[in-house]
């Protein structure tokens, strides 16, 4: 079979207000609609296109991620990236065909929405997810950004001293290729920490260090998944995980969430033979609910009886404001079916790019082989500094201090929102985490367009996300409409009130 490699001249205009990654997206959509790119065509590699456009590789990667998520492109690992062979007619006709390839300005793009492009991707996701991904991957911290810890309260002097000391030590291991499975002293500290704080009993050999949650999922799926495997996925569920999983070929089975967390019975009704379940039991992403004990046991029973795998994403469980932190789902796992995933992006800072997974003993050898073949270990310098952060007691003190601080800051924004919005907004704070969701009351003319509200909020400098896009079918009339926001960086009541008033103005239009 011959694969076409059409010559594609992509130009960007750095004078336009539209971000470069969105300009790249528009150029590809236009080329596909005009027939210059056909289903099955190979498109330029990330590095090559970045060099051609004189832009960062990450910018091109973000554009490709969006296009994959929308169904235009398909990534095939080392083989390259291709125009999706199963591209639907609606997507091929979505962008304007013709000679002009000028991208619309940012205001037109935001306002036109579904009028210019399909309202949903083939997987049922609204196109507004591209903006949410951009917010999540943005390097510039913004007010109310979900998942962003308190950057102002991080002990930077202590951290800088630890990193500097390690860098000056002259250790040869810090200059060599990092161990693909992780720096052993850090793995030992993580194993001890999880045993004490989360009830997870494990050996250091079961702990694998990765460069982030996406890298964790890639390691797990490359090790344990087969083509065509199906996975229960919370509905609503974590946006970035859904976007990545759509690229891997795993078939996602949306399972509803209620006040007790993922509805295991509904999951069994929808697909009893699914191979995986990806869950956030301690602080559901995005509703904030906690998985009840009955549901936890039912989920473990389902996994045990079919030799299935549960991926537990415990992304911000360190922060709980009512009672002690709940034990992890993994702590109840008596049959070794749970892979426990944690990250330092929330408890430390996201620029650290360190995460980890605890693998069942039966899978350690398999995951170890894949980790070595991927050869994608995280920088040893930061792993060693983090091990020192644990060793000297700074980690435990930092978590304790942040738990108190976040407990105060969450109340500031909750009180400000209730005072500003009144009955127009339902604010129910979860018992843990560094982000939460709020829901709009239905307006006289129907459901509030939370995508439009979030768009106006972005223009006002806020990083809130529309709640509806976390659902598999986000534009259904009965889908809850609201916002997902972080609160860790709110410093005082005055700032909380100002941000609440800004959001209210965005609701009013």
C-alpha positions in Angstrom: 0.0 0.0 0.0 1.4 3.4 -1.0 1.1 6.2 1.5 0.8 9.7 0.0 3.1 12.3 1.4 1.7 15.5 -0.1 3.6 18.7 0.0 1.9 21.0 2.5 2.8 24.6 2.7 1.6 25.9 6.0 2.0 29.6 6.8 1.3 31.4 10.1 0.8 35.1 10.7 2.5 36.2 14.0 0.7 39.5 13.8 -2.7 37.9 14.2 -4.2 37.6 17.8 -5.1 34.0 17.1 -2.5 31.7 18.9 -0.1 29.9 16.6 -1.4 26.4 17.6 -4.9 27.4 16.6 -3.6 28.8 13.2 -2.0 25.4 12.6 -5.3 23.7 13.3 -7.2 25.9 10.9 -4.6 25.4 8.1 -5.0 21.6 8.4 -8.8 21.8 8.5 -8.8 24.0 5.5 -6.4 21.7 3.6 -8.6 18.7 4.4 -11.8 20.4 3.4 -10.2 21.5 0.1 -9.0 18.0 -0.7 -5.3 18.9 -0.5 -5.1 16.4 2.3 -7.0 13.1 1.9 -7.8 10.3 4.4 -4.7 8.2 4.9 -2.2 10.9 3.9 0.9 11.3 6.1 1.4 14.7 7.5 4.6 16.4 8.6 6.4 15.1 11.7 6.2 17.3 14.8 9.9 18.2 14.7 9.9 18.9 11.0 6.8 21.2 11.0 8.2 23.0 14.1 11.4 23.7 12.2 9.5 24.8 9.1 7.4 27.3 11.1 10.3 28.3 13.4 8.1 27.6 16.4 8.4 25.4 19.5 7.8 21.6 19.1 5.3 21.8 21.9 3.2 24.3 19.9 2.9 21.9 17.0 2.2 19.0 19.4 -0.7 20.9 21.0 -2.2 21.6 17.6 -1.8 17.9 16.6 -3.4 16.8 19.9 -6.4 19.0 19.2 -6.7 17.7 15.6 -6.4 14.0 16.8 -9.1 14.7 19.5 -11.4 16.2 16.9 -11.0 13.2 14.6 -8.9 14.9 11.8 -5.6 13.2 12.5 -4.4 9.8 13.8 -1.1 9.2 15.5 0.6 5.8 14.8 3.7 6.0 16.9 6.9 5.6 15.0 5.0 5.3 11.7 4.0 8.9 11.9 0.9 11.0 11.9 -1.8 10.6 9.3 -5.1 12.1 8.2 -7.7 9.8 9.8 -8.7 7.1 7.3 -12.2 7.1 8.8 -12.7 10.9 8.4 -16.3 11.7 8.4 -17.9 13.8 5.6 -19.0 16.4 8.1 -15.4 16.9 9.2 -14.1 17.0 5.6 -16.6 19.8 4.9 -16.3 21.6 8.2 -13.5 24.1 7.2 -14.1 26.6 4.3 -12.7 25.2 1.0 -11.3 27.5 -1.6 -8.2 29.4 -2.4 -8.0 31.5 0.8 -6.3 29.9 3.8 -6.5 32.8 6.1 -7.5 31.8 9.7 -10.3 33.7 11.4 -9.4 36.1 14.1 -9.8 35.0 17.8 -13.1 36.8 18.3 -14.7 35.2 15.3 -13.5 31.8 16.3 -14.9 32.2 19.9 -18.2 33.6 18.7 -18.9 31.4 15.8 -18.3 28.1 17.7 -20.4 25.4 16.1 -21.6 27.6 13.3 -18.1 27.3 11.6 -17.1 23.8 12.8 -18.9 20.7 14.0 -20.3 20.9 17.5 -18.8 17.6 18.5 -16.0 15.3 17.5 -16.7 11.7 16.5 -16.4 10.6 20.1 -19.1 13.0 21.1 -16.9 15.7 22.6 -17.6 19.4 21.9 -15.0 21.3 19.9 -14.7 23.6 23.0 -12.4 21.0 24.5 -9.5 22.4 22.4 -9.6 25.6 24.5 -9.7 23.6 27.7 -6.6 21.6 26.6 -4.9 24.9 25.8 -5.7 26.2 29.3 -4.5 23.0 30.9 -1.2 23.0 29.0 -0.6 26.7 29.2 2.7 27.7 30.8 1.3 31.0 32.1 -0.5 30.6 35.4 -3.9 32.3 35.4 -6.6 33.1 38.0 -8.9 30.2 39.0 -6.9 27.7 36.9 -8.0 24.1 37.9 -5.3 21.8 39.3 -2.8 24.6 39.9 -1.2 24.5 43.4 -0.3 27.7 45.3 2.8 28.9 43.6 3.1 31.8 46.0 3.4 29.4 49.0 5.9 26.9 47.7 9.2 26.9 49.6 11.3 28.0 46.7 14.4 28.8 48.8 14.5 25.4 50.3 13.9 23.7 46.9 16.5 25.9 45.2 19.1 25.0 47.8 18.5 21.3 47.4 18.7 21.4 43.6 21.8 23.6 43.7 23.5 21.3 46.2 22.8 18.3 44.0 23.9 20.1 40.8 27.2 21.1 42.5 27.9 17.7 43.9 29.5 16.4 40.7 27.7 13.1 40.9 28.2 11.3 37.6 24.8 9.6 37.8 23.1 13.0 37.6 24.8 13.6 34.2 24.1 10.1 32.7 20.9 8.8 31.2 18.2 8.5 33.9 17.1 5.1 35.2 14.0 4.3 33.1 12.2 3.0 36.2 13.2 5.9 38.5 15.8 7.0 41.0 15.9 4.3 43.7 16.1 6.6 46.8 13.0 8.5 45.6 11.1 5.2 44.9 12.0 4.1 48.5 10.6 7.4 49.9 7.4 7.1 47.9 6.8 3.6 49.0 7.2 4.6 52.7 5.1 7.7 52.2 2.2 5.8 50.6 2.3 3.2 53.3 1.9 5.8 56.0 -0.4 8.3 54.4 -2.5 6.3 51.9 -2.5 2.7 53.4 -0.8 1.4 50.2 1.6 -1.4 51.1 4.3 -1.8 48.4 7.9 -2.4 47.7 10.2 0.2 46.0 10.5 -2.2 43.1 6.8 -1.7 42.4 7.1 2.1 42.2 7.9 3.5 38.7 8.7 7.2 38.2 7.4 8.9 35.1 7.5 12.4 33.6 3.8 13.1 34.2 0.3 11.5 34.3 0.2 11.1 30.5 3.5 9.2 30.6 2.1 7.0 33.4 -0.9 6.1 31.3 1.3 5.4 28.3 3.5 3.1 30.4 0.6 1.2 31.8 -1.2 0.8 28.5 1.9 -0.2 26.6 2.5 -2.8 29.2 -0.9 -4.3 29.8 -3.3 -3.3 27.1 -4.1 -4.9 23.7 -5.5 -3.4 20.6 -9.3 -2.9 20.9 -9.4 -3.2 24.7 -12.3 -1.3 26.3 -12.1 0.9 29.3 -14.6 2.2 31.7 -14.2 6.0 31.9 -15.9 8.3 34.4 -18.7 10.5 32.9 -17.8 13.3 33.5 -14.1 12.4 33.4 -10.7 14.0 33.3 -10.3 15.9 30.0 -6.6 15.3 29.3 -6.8 11.6 30.1 -9.7 11.2 27.6 -7.8 13.1 24.9 -4.7 10.9 25.3 -6.7 7.7 25.5 -8.5 8.6 22.3 -5.0 8.5 20.6 -4.1 5.0 21.9 -6.9 3.1 20.3 -8.5 2.1 23.6 -12.3 2.2 23.4 -13.8 4.3 26.1 -17.0 3.3 27.8 -18.6 6.3 29.6 -19.9 5.3 33.0 -22.1 7.8 34.9 -21.1 9.5 38.2 -23.4 10.2 41.0 -23.0 11.3 44.7 -21.3 7.9 45.5 -18.8 8.1 42.6 -18.7 5.8 39.5 -21.9 3.7 39.2 -20.4 0.2 39.0 -23.8 -1.4 38.2 -24.3 0.9 35.2 -20.8 0.1 34.1 -21.6 -3.6 34.2 -24.8 -3.0 32.3 -22.9 -1.1 29.6 -19.9 -3.3 29.2 -19.3 -6.1 31.7 -16.3 -7.4 29.7 -14.3 -4.1 29.6 -10.6 -4.7 30.3 -9.8 -1.6 32.3 -11.5 1.0 34.6 -9.9 4.4 35.1 -11.2 6.1 38.2 -10.6 9.0 40.6 -12.0 7.6 43.8 -10.7 10.1 46.4 -11.7 13.3 44.6 -13.7 12.6 41.4 -12.6 14.7 38.4 -14.5 17.0 37.9 -17.5 16.8 40.4 -15.4 16.2 43.5 -17.4 13.2 44.8 -15.8 10.5 46.9 -16.2 6.8 45.8 -18.3 5.1 48.6 -17.0 2.0 50.3 -19.8 -0.1 48.8 -18.8 1.0 45.3 -15.1 0.5 46.0 -15.8 -3.1 47.0 -18.1 -3.7 44.0 -15.4 -2.3 41.6 -12.7 -4.5 43.1 -15.0 -7.6 42.8 -15.7 -6.8 39.1 -11.9 -6.5 38.5 -11.1 -9.7 40.4 -13.7 -11.9 38.7 -12.6 -11.0 35.2 -8.8 -10.5 35.7 -9.3 -6.9 34.8 -7.2 -3.8 35.8 -8.3 -0.7 37.7 -6.2 2.4 37.2 -6.6 4.6 40.3 -5.7 8.2 39.7 -5.1 9.7 43.1 -4.1 13.1 41.9 -4.7 15.5 44.8 -5.7 13.3 47.8 -3.1 14.9 50.1 -5.5 17.8 50.6 -8.6 16.9 52.6 -10.3 19.4 54.8 -12.9 17.3 56.6 -11.5 14.5 58.7 -8.4 12.5 57.8 -7.4 11.6 54.2 -9.3 8.6 53.0 -7.3 5.4 52.4 -6.7 4.7 48.7 -8.7 2.2 46.7 -5.4 0.3 46.3 -5.3 -0.2 50.1 -8.4 -2.4 49.8 -7.0 -4.4 46.9 -6.5 -8.0 48.0 -6.1 -9.5 44.6 -3.5 -7.2 43.0 -5.7 -5.7 40.3 -5.2 -1.9 41.0 -2.5 0.3 39.5 -2.1 3.3 41.8 -1.1 6.5 40.1 0.1 9.7 41.8 1.7 13.0 40.8 3.8 15.8 42.3 2.2 18.4 40.0 -0.5 19.2 42.6 1.4 18.7 45.9 4.7 20.4 44.6 4.4 22.3 41.3 3.5 21.2 37.7 6.8 22.3 36.2 8.6 19.5 38.1 7.1 17.0 35.7 7.3 14.0 38.1 4.7 11.4 38.7 4.6 7.7 39.6 2.7 4.5 39.6 2.6 1.6 41.9 2.3 -1.6 39.9 0.9 -5.0 41.1 3.7 -7.4 41.8 2.5 -9.7 39.0 3.1 -7.0 36.5 6.4 -5.5 37.7 8.6 -7.4 35.3 6.4 -6.7 32.3 6.2 -2.9 33.1 9.9 -2.8 33.8 10.7 -4.2 30.3 8.4 -1.6 28.7 9.9 1.2 30.8 13.4 0.3 29.6 12.2 0.1 26.0 10.6 3.5 26.2 13.8 4.9 27.7 11.9 7.9 28.9 13.2 8.4 32.4 12.7 11.7 34.2 15.8 13.9 34.9 17.8 12.4 37.8 18.7 15.8 39.2 15.1 16.7 40.1 14.4 13.1 41.3 17.4 13.3 43.6 16.4 16.8 44.9 12.9 15.5 45.6 14.3 12.5 47.5 16.2 15.0 49.7 13.0 17.0 50.1 11.5 13.9 51.6 14.5 12.8 53.6 14.8 16.2 55.4 11.1 16.3 56.3 10.2 19.2 54.0 7.6 17.2 52.1 5.5 16.4 55.2 5.7 19.9 56.5 4.8 21.4 53.1 1.7 19.1 52.8 0.5 20.0 56.3 1.0 23.7 55.7 -0.8 23.6 52.3 -3.7 21.6 53.7 -4.4 24.4 56.2 -3.9 27.2 53.6 -6.1 25.6 51.0 -8.8 25.0 53.6 -8.9 28.8 54.1 -8.7 29.7 50.4 -11.5 27.4 49.3 -13.9 29.1 51.8 -12.9 32.6 50.5 -13.9 31.8 46.9 -17.0 29.8 48.0 -18.3 32.7 50.1 -17.5 35.2 47.3 -19.4 33.2 44.7 -22.4 32.7 46.9 -22.6 36.4 47.7 -22.1 37.5 44.1 -24.3 35.0 42.2 -27.0 34.1 44.8 -29.4 31.5 43.5 -27.9 31.6 40.0 -25.1 29.4 41.0 -25.0 26.2 43.1 -21.7 26.0 45.1 -21.1 22.8 47.0 -17.5 22.5 48.1 -16.1 18.9 48.1 -14.2 17.7 51.2 -10.8 17.7 49.4 -8.7 18.7 46.4 -7.6 22.0 45.0 -10.4 22.5 42.5 -14.2 22.2 42.5 -17.1 22.5 40.2 -20.2 24.8 40.4 -23.4 24.6 38.5 -25.6 27.2 36.9 -29.3 27.4 37.6 -31.3 27.1 34.3 -32.1 30.4 32.8 -35.6 31.5 31.6 -34.5 30.8 28.0 -33.0 27.3 28.8 -29.6 26.0 30.0 -26.8 28.4 30.4 -24.1 28.1 27.7 -21.2 27.4 30.0 -18.9 27.2 27.0 -19.6 30.8 26.1 -19.2 31.9 29.7 -15.8 30.2 30.0 -14.8 31.7 26.7 -15.6 35.2 28.0 -13.8 34.4 31.2 -10.7 33.5 29.2 -10.8 36.8 27.5 -11.0 38.4 31.0 -7.9 36.5 32.1 -9.5 33.7 34.0 -8.8 30.0 33.4 -12.1 28.4 34.4 -13.4 25.5 32.3 -16.9 24.7 31.2 -18.3 21.8 33.2 -20.4 20.4 30.2 -17.3 19.5 28.2 -16.2 17.0 30.8 -19.2 14.8 29.8 -19.2 12.3 26.9 -22.2 14.1 25.4 -21.6 17.6 26.5 -24.2 19.4 24.4 -27.2 17.4 25.5 -29.9 19.6 26.9 -29.9 17.8 30.3 -26.1 17.9 30.7 -25.2 19.9 33.8 -23.8 23.4 32.9 -21.3 25.1 35.2 -17.7 25.8 35.7 -14.6 23.9 37.0 -12.2 26.2 38.8 -9.2 26.1 41.1 -8.8 28.1 44.3 -5.3 27.4 45.6 -3.9 30.7 44.4 -6.5 33.1 45.9 -4.7 35.2 48.4 -7.4 37.1 50.3 -11.1 38.0 50.4 -10.7 41.0 48.2 -9.2 39.0 45.4 -11.9 36.4 45.8 -14.6 39.0 45.6 -13.0 40.6 42.5 -12.8 37.3 40.7 -16.4 36.4 41.6 -17.6 39.7 40.2 -15.6 39.2 37.0 -17.2 35.8 36.6 -20.6 37.2 37.1 -20.0 39.8 34.4 -19.0 36.9 32.1 -22.3 35.2 32.9 -24.3 38.3 32.1 -22.4 38.6 28.8 
